Amino acid sequence: LKEKQSAVSANCERLERGLGIMEQVQEKVSGLKEDLKIMMIQVEEKKAATGVLIEEVSKASAVANEEKEKASVTAAETQVVAQAAKELKDQADGELAEAKPAMEAAAEAVNCLDKNSIGELKGFGKPPPECVEVCACCSFLLFNSKKKIDWKAAQQMMKDPNAFLQTVLAFEGKEIPDNILKEVDALLALPFFNFDTMKGKSFAAANLANWAINIVKFHKIYVKVAPLMAKVEQATKEKEEAEASLALVLAQVAEIEAQCALLDEKLQAAVAEKERVEAQAAACLEKLSLAERLVNGLADEYTRWTNTVKDLKDLQNKLIGNCLLASAFVGYISPFSMKLRRMLWNEQWTGDINERSIPITPGIDPLMILATETNIAGWQNEGLPSDRISVENAAVVTSCSRWPLMIDPQLQGVKWIKQRLGEDLTVIQFTMNSWLKKVTEAINAGGQLLIESVTAEIDAILEPVLSRAVIRRGRNLIIKIGGEEIDYEPSFQLYLQSKLPNPHYRPEIAAQCTIINFIVTPDGLEDQILAMVVNVEKPELEQEKQQLVRQQNEYKVTLSQLEDDLLSQLSTADPATILDNIPLIEGLEKTKATSKEIATQVALAQETEKAINQSRELYRPVAAEGSMLFFLIIQLCFIEHMYQYSLESFVGFLYKAIDRTEAT
């Protein structure tokens, strides 16, 4: 009762939490719809403002592109002018390069002069005639003298040596009148007018002669290059003007581009804001879509869960009567036949519970409290016969707290136990050697133990085991068997089986064990033979029925798992972030789809089961006749004890008879 109540309460609480979260989600969806309306208005406003900015930027960009094209044309023209100026300059520089050595030589000659050397030359009282000629040449070049000067005029020219030197240094040699150049050429043509000859006369006169020679040489080259230099100057001027014009155009372009950049930056900010609002609106739309999916998915679940909570709360009140009936069923009903069992629980016990006003579910079947369809299908797959009394016996075996003692002359119960537990089961008989040792080993290891073929009297040495005379010593559980104490493992499980058809056990045995009647009855055997015959004659019917059972069980397990996952996620979900929980929403939709599919399959299965049962009923006379024959045959032992037939051998003969019978 506590186990059932805890399960129902836990399920009820989980469903109520889920219902509460559903209501919160519905409120949140309403709020999201209002937020979305406001946000969509903002998005439209941002779109309009962004459109205006785009138009402004487009116009400004068009102007900027036009100005850029003008600048490109101007830049190309400037490049042509600059290239022409460069070519002229390169040509002039190339020709002037020839005059460079002469200019350098003239400069070097001047650098060799100083105040003292000029003073020495001026101080000659009667200078060599060659020195007078050199001074006359300098007078022509520096002062454009109309005639050749004498020595006194030369001394007057060099009166201030420093000033004279500065005049020589300042003379560029670019402009020399033709008449002067004629006079100078005549002097330069004199045989002594060279540095080597003159240095013997006067060092200063030699350097002045060298300067005159080179400066005239430079002048003659420069005169040839001068027109070219004028062209260079004009080209350079045109280039500078073109560059100035280009700079103006580029400045205008830069200003326009700066304005465009500002507009573009403003546009980018507006676009980013619009995209942000659109993204926010899209997220809101997505959330709204998810919320609607969630609400639509939860709508059916909300109704179903509300009804389920109502039913669970009603079941909580009726669990007392349900569990009372099931407990009485497990504790007292198993030794009786099918007829007595139904009379006890369906008439007497249920009626007594109702008379005492104990809450109970109307029309409750105790078997449905003790086992599910899944359990029953599993037992039948393990070899349990499919008749009602065998299923009831299996439910008692798996639910009883006392050791199950199976009255099983046809060995159907023990066969099921062996297949159910497999290698985990230890099987012994009292006729085996060292059976007590296997008992103690199973108790010590907490294993599964089956004692077969027990008689009406059970060995007294097992009395402590049957009565569970377990004592606690520290943390260990101890049981004494045959005067020896051994450790008792709580997981130990004992099964007993008797082949006697009607044994009489002491009251103590009935109190220590749950006696379970596995004796085959005519009605039970009829159901078993019906399943056998249908399985042979119409195997597809039996397979389809088993498939339906398996399919229904799988659907129920799947739906139960989905609901458990959904309830678990809902119970732990935060309403503030539930719409971000995509697995929850997808799980809900899957649960809803599975629930609808199961409802469809259940309806289809019910119709199919009816059709299968109708088809199976065609073989009911054969099954009834087979059951009658078996119970007639086993009565022959009262005539002659040698006529002993087991159910297993009868089933073998039944299959042989079916094989030999011609089809009709």
LUMNULUM-892112 format. One record per residue (C-alpha): x, y, z. Coordinates in pm, whole numbers, padded with zeros to 5 digits, always signed. Layout:
<atoms>
XYZ ...
</atoms>
This chain:
<atoms>
+00000+00000+00000 +00282+00242+00090 +00462+00160-00234 +00151+00222-00443 +00066+00540-00251 +00420+00675-00293 +00414+00601-00666 +00071+00762-00712 +00166+01067-00502 +00494+01114-00687 +00322+01084-01024 +00047+01323-00914 +00299+01581-00794 +00499+01559-01116 +00185+01603-01325 +00073+01900-01116 +00414+02063-01155 +00390+02006-01528 +00042+02160-01535 +00167+02463-01343 +00451+02513-01590 +00205+02481-01879 -00003+02765-01735 +00309+02981-01692 +00409+02912-02053 +00066+03017-02177 +00099+03347-01988 +00447+03398-02130 +00320+03337-02483 +00059+03612-02439 +00333+03851-02324 +00552+03753-02618 +00275+03836-02864 +00242+04189-02722 +00620+04238-02723 +00633+04122-03082 +00373+04378-03195 +00580+04663-03046 +00901+04522-03187 +00762+04488-03538 +00659+04857-03532 +01016+04947-03432 +01151+04730-03712 +00938+04908-03972 +01054+05248-03841 +01417+05139-03858 +01364+05009-04211 +01218+05343-04326 +01501+05546-04167 +01759+05314-04318 +01599+05354-04662 +01633+05733-04642 +01997+05703-04542 +02066+05462-04824 +01921+05713-05073 +02139+05994-04931 +02452+05783-04941 +02373+05670-05296 +02348+06033-05417 +02667+06135-05236 +02846+05830-05372 +02738+05923-05726 +02882+06275-05684 +03202+06130-05537 +03236+05888-05828 +03191+06173-06077 +03459+06380-05904 +03684+06075-05889 +03650+06032-06264 +03747+06398-06316 +04043+06351-06082 +04146+06041-06277 +04144+06237-06606 +04338+06523-06447 +04585+06281-06290 +04643+06116-06630 +04703+06454-06794 +04937+06557-06512 +05124+06233-06551 +05179+06304-06922 +05307+06656-06847 +05529+06531-06567 +05672+06260-06790 +05752+06509-07067 +05916+06747-06815 +06116+06458-06676 +06237+06356-07021 +06346+06715-07101 +06517+06747-06765 +06695+06416-06812 +06815+06532-07157 +06934+06870-07020 +07100+06703-06724 +07277+06468-06961 +07418+06752-07169 +07502+06964-06865 +07694+06668-06733 +07957+06744-06997 +08004+07092-06847 +08029+06963-06496 +08401+06869-06512 +08484+07216-06641 +08283+07382-06368 +08442+07163-06104 +08787+07239-06243 +08709+07615-06233 +08584+07583-05877 +08892+07387-05777 +09114+07656-05932 +08931+07925-05733 +08961+07721-05418 +09340+07720-05465 +09340+08098-05447 +09355+08291-05123 +09410+08645-05005 +09784+08607-04986 +09826+08463-05333 +09617+08745-05483 +09809+08998-05274 +10136+08854-05401 +10021+08885-05763 +09904+09243-05708 +10231+09333-05544 +10441+09269-05859 +10605+09601-05955 +10695+09476-06300 +10503+09153-06358 +10567+08909-06640 +10362+08999-06952 +10180+08663-06929 +10039+08761-06587 +09911+09089-06731 +09732+08890-07007 +09567+08662-06750 +09447+08964-06548 +09309+09122-06866 +09117+08798-06940 +08969+08806-06588 +08873+09174-06638 +08686+09083-06959 +08497+08795-06790 +08421+08960-06457 +08360+09321-06551 +08289+09311-06926 +08584+09552-06993 +08566+09719-07331 +08938+09696-07383 +09236+09509-07255 +09349+09660-06928 +09706+09735-06832 +09885+09637-06514 +09774+09940-06318 +09413+09869-06402 +09479+09507-06306 +09621+09614-05969 +09319+09838-05922 +09097+09534-06002 +09272+09331-05730 +09290+09621-05484 +09070+09423-05236 +09180+09059-05263 +08877+08931-05066 +08628+09120-05276 +08805+09005-05590 +08789+08639-05480 +08418+08672-05396 +08358+08817-05742 +08538+08521-05901 +08340+08274-05688 +08009+08442-05773 +08069+08434-06147 +07847+08152-06294 +07970+08177-06654 +07621+08136-06800 +07597+08481-06961 +07907+08609-07147 +07859+08866-07426 +07979+08760-07763 +08227+09052-07796 +08377+08966-07458 +08388+08598-07549 +08576+08693-07870 +08836+08889-07675 +08869+08608-07419 +08903+08339-07686 +09191+08536-07837 +09369+08541-07502 +09294+08174-07431 +09450+08086-07764 +09788+08224-07654 +10039+07942-07608 +10128+08029-07250 +09764+08050-07135 +09756+07727-06937 +09817+07620-06580 +10143+07441-06637 +10309+07737-06817 +10171+07999-06585 +10258+07828-06260 +10618+07907-06334 +10529+08275-06358 +10281+08307-06068 +10076+08054-05874 +09781+08293-05849 +09800+08377-06222 +09816+08002-06303 +09494+07930-06105 +09321+08234-06255 +09420+08112-06604 +09287+07764-06523 +08964+07920-06391 +08920+08128-06706 +08981+07830-06936 +08722+07613-06757 +08460+07880-06706 +08468+07962-07080 +08444+07594-07158 +08141+07566-06926 +07983+07872-07089 +08010+07732-07438 +07840+07405-07327 +07577+07590-07130 +07490+07812-07427 +07403+07499-07623 +07188+07360-07337 +07015+07689-07241 +06718+07654-07484 +06662+07306-07354 +06673+07435-06997 +06409+07694-07085 +06188+07418-07211 +06257+07225-06890 +06162+07525-06684 +05840+07573-06881 +05756+07204-06856 +05829+07207-06485 +05601+07506-06442 +05324+07334-06635 +05377+07022-06427 +05352+07215-06103 +05036+07386-06223 +04885+07050-06323 +04982+06902-05986 +04828+07199-05808 +04508+07153-06006 +04515+06780-05933 +04571+06847-05562 +04265+07073-05564 +04055+06807-05732 +04188+06540-05494 +04110+06764-05198 +03754+06800-05324 +03731+06423-05375 +03873+06362-05026 +03616+06599-04878 +03334+06424-05063 +03471+06082-04962 +03489+06197-04600 +03126+06300-04620 +03043+05968-04781 +03238+05789-04507 +03038+05971-04242 +02715+05889-04421 +02831+05529-04471 +02921+05499-04105 +02583+05637-04017 +02427+05396-04266 +02619+05101-04122 +02503+05195-03774 +02145+05223-03898 +02170+04892-04085 +02324+04727-03778 +02043+04866-03563 +01785+04750-03815 +01947+04405-03832 +01959+04391-03455 +01591+04476-03428 +01510+04233-03711 +01714+03962-03542 +01539+04037-03216 +01205+04024-03394 +01307+03699-03567 +01412+03556-03232 +01082+03671-03088 +00896+03514-03380 +01091+03194-03333 +01018+03199-02961 +00655+03265-03037 +00655+02975-03282 +00821+02754-03023 +00578+02875-02761 +00282+02801-02984 +00428+02460-03062 +00473+02407-02691 +00122+02524-02606 -00034+02328-02893 +00162+02024-02789 +00067+02069-02427 -00300+02136-02502 -00386+01768-02535 -00143+01675-02261 -00295+01944-02037 -00640+01791-02073 -00511+01437-02038 -00288+01522-01743 -00570+01712-01573 -00792+01407-01605 -00503+01185-01499 -00442+01395-01186 -00811+01372-01108 -00804+00997-01159 -00485+00963-00952 -00632+01158-00664 -00939+00940-00686 -00713+00636-00701 -00528+00755-00388 -00853+00726-00195 -00928+00386-00345 -00582+00240-00305 -00672+00115+00042 -00948-00109-00089 -00753-00208-00402 -00442-00307-00208 -00653-00481+00058 -00816-00695-00211 -00479-00766-00380 -00313-00853-00047 -00593-01094+00041 -00565-01242-00307 -00192-01308-00264 -00217-01428+00096 -00520-01658+00088 -00660-01738-00254 -00379-01931-00425 -00457-02283-00285 -00810-02283-00431 -00952-02366-00770 -01058-02109-01026 -01424-02125-00929 -01358-02074-00560 -01108-01798-00629 -01358-01596-00834 -01631-01647-00578 -01403-01533-00297 -01261-01211-00443 -01541-01109-00678 -01833-01177-00448 -01741-01214-00083 -01430-00996-00041 -01535-00715-00277 -01884-00715-00128 -01747-00706+00228 -01515-00413+00139 -01807-00220-00010 -02026-00297+00292 -01759-00156+00521 -01748+00162+00303 -01380+00109+00228 -01294+00303-00093 -01226+00066-00384 -01224+00097-00760 -01550-00045-00900 -01501-00368-01094 -01131-00387-01002 -00949-00708-01096 -00681-00796-00835 -00470-00948-01113 -00440-00605-01276 -00313-00464-00945 -00048-00733-00911 +00070-00749-01274 +00064-00551-01596 +00009-00674-01950 +00384-00644-01995 +00449-00872-01698 +00197-01129-01823 +00341-01128-02175 +00689-01172-02030 +00579-01467-01817 +00415-01635-02115 +00731-01587-02319 +00913-01765-02035 +00688-02071-02075 +00394-01993-01848 +00063-02135-01978 -00175-01869-02104 -00482-01965-01899 -00612-01730-01629 -00531-01949-01328 -00167-01991-01436 -00132-01614-01475 -00286-01563-01128 -00042-01817-00984 +00254-01637-01145 +00133-01307-00999 +00119-01465-00654 +00466-01623-00693 +00622-01286-00784 +00432-01089-00516 +00415-01310-00206 +00639-01236+00091 +00637-01600+00212 +00816-01883+00032 +00603-02005-00260 +00509-02374-00235 +00373-02487-00571 +00133-02784-00590 +00238-02879-00943 +00177-03240-01047 +00179-03146-01417 +00516-02960-01374 +00391-02645-01549 +00487-02413-01265 +00834-02556-01211 +00901-02545-01586 +00816-02174-01588 +01038-02104-01283 +01332-02283-01442 +01300-02093-01770 +01244-01766-01585 +01554-01786-01365 +01777-01991-01595 +02133-02050-01476 +02078-01835-01165 +01856-02109-01022 +01993-02396-00811 +01768-02706-00831 +01780-02983-00569 +01572-03271-00438 +01578-03428-00092 +01692-03755-00253 +02015-03596-00381 +02348-03631-00204 +02474-03322-00015 +02149-03134-00075 +02189-02952+00256 +02528-02817+00149 +02370-02664-00165 +02101-02509+00053 +02357-02340+00279 +02561-02224-00022 +02253-02066-00181 +02158-01894+00148 +02512-01767+00197 +02540-01638-00163 +02188-01491-00174 +02097-01713-00469 +01776-01865-00607 +01697-02216-00477 +01428-02458-00602 +01349-02771-00404 +01159-03013-00628 +00930-03304-00543 +00874-03223-00177 +00639-03457+00008 +00368-03379+00258 +00636-03358+00524 +00932-03126+00477 +01260-03210+00646 +01266-03050+00990 +01622-02928+00938 +01479-02662+00704 +01246-02530+00972 +01467-02221+01042 +01470-02143+00671 +01093-02182+00628 +01021-01972+00936 +01295-01720+00846 +01451-01755+01191 +01716-01495+01114 +01903-01309+01388 +02115-00995+01356 +02465-01001+01491 +02635-00669+01437 +02595-00585+01073 +02548-00946+00967 +02238-01165+00949 +02279-01518+01088 +02063-01830+01054 +02122-02160+01229 +02080-02478+01022 +02156-02819+01167 +02329-02664+01466 +02561-02460+01242 +02540-02084+01207 +02578-01943+00855 +02556-01593+00707 +02214-01510+00566 +02198-01294+00255 +01863-01105+00230 +01848-01157-00148 +01809-01536-00097 +01487-01672-00254 +01339-02017-00197 +01089-02200-00419 +00929-02534-00328 +00742-02767-00564 +00534-03077-00493 +00410-03333-00747 +00141-03456-00510 -00207-03380-00647 -00367-03320-00307 -00107-03300-00027 -00199-03229+00335 +00050-02996+00502 +00072-02903+00866 -00077-02564+00958 +00275-02440+01031 +00372-02502+00668 +00068-02311+00547 +00171-02021+00770 +00535-02026+00658 +00474-02075+00286 +00230-01948+00030 +00067-02258-00112 -00006-02211-00481 -00231-02446-00672 -00080-02513-01017 -00299-02820-01074 -00445-02814-01420 -00823-02771-01433 -01049-02866-01724 -01116-02503-01809 -00751-02408-01775 -00637-02702-01984 -00903-02618-02243 -00751-02269-02282 -00401-02420-02306 -00504-02677-02568 -00689-02407-02761 -00365-02207-02782 -00175-02522-02892 -00426-02615-03162 -00450-02261-03299 -00072-02239-03300 -00060-02551-03519 -00363-02495-03739 -00348-02116-03767 -00002-02015-03652 -00048-01674-03809 -00337-01602-03569 -00135-01688-03263 +00167-01502-03397 -00050-01201-03477 -00197-01211-03127 +00148-01235-02970 +00267-00959-03201 -00024-00742-03089 +00062-00804-02724 +00428-00726-02783 +00340-00419-02988 +00102-00291-02722 +00364-00350-02456 +00627-00170-02661 +00390+00122-02718 +00311+00141-02350 +00678+00125-02255 +00765+00392-02517 +00482+00619-02407 +00573+00568-02042 +00937+00655-02113 +00840+00962-02316 +00601+01080-02045 +00863+01020-01777 +01120+01219-01975 +00869+01494-02049 +00753+01515-01689 +01109+01511-01565 +01207+01794-01801 +00894+01994-01720 +00942+01952-01348 +01301+02074-01369 +01243+02339-01637 +01274+02708-01563 +00969+02894-01699 +01199+03186-01793 +01408+02969-02028 +01166+02691-02114 +01122+02822-02470 +01496+02768-02530 +01458+02402-02440 +01424+02260-02792 +01458+01894-02678 +01162+01947-02446 +00942+02085-02724 +01049+01816-02970 +00997+01552-02701 +00650+01689-02637 +00561+01673-03005 +00701+01322-03023 +00499+01223-02717 +00186+01374-02868 +00242+01196-03201 +00323+00869-03024 +00017+00907-02803 -00207+00954-03108 -00040+00664-03284 -00087+00445-02978 -00452+00545-02950 -00500+00449-03315 -00307+00125-03272 -00496+00036-02954 -00830+00080-03131 -00700-00125-03423 -00558-00387-03188 -00889-00421-03007 -01069-00483-03336 -00797-00723-03446 -00808-00904-03112 -01182-00949-03145 -01136-01094-03492 -00855-01321-03368 -01060-01440-03072 -01355-01513-03300 -01126-01712-03528 -00976-01895-03231 -01318-01983-03096 -01374-02201-03404 -01129-02447-03246 -01291-02434-02901 -01474-02769-02945 -01144-02940-03024 -00983-02789-02715 -01279-02887-02495 -01268-03243-02625 -00893-03263-02569 -00929-03138-02212 -01207-03389-02146 -00996-03674-02288 -00703-03588-02062 -00912-03585-01748 -01078-03915-01853 -00740-04077-01915 -00594-03975-01581 -00896-04142-01411 -00787-04482-01550 -00536-04513-01266 -00830-04579-01034 -00909-04892-01240 -00547-05002-01275 -00260-04812-01118 -00037-04889-01417 -00236-04645-01630 -00039-04333-01545 -00026-04046-01795 +00148-03712-01759 +00025-03392-01919 +00350-03364-02112 +00302-03708-02273 -00063-03627-02347 +00045-03306-02524 +00292-03511-02730 +00017-03753-02837 -00207-03455-02914 +00047-03306-03155 +00098-03648-03322 -00276-03687-03367 -00297-03343-03526 -00013-03431-03764 -00178-03760-03870 -00522-03610-03920 -00612-03530-04277 -00704-03170-04354 -01073-03097-04394 
</atoms>
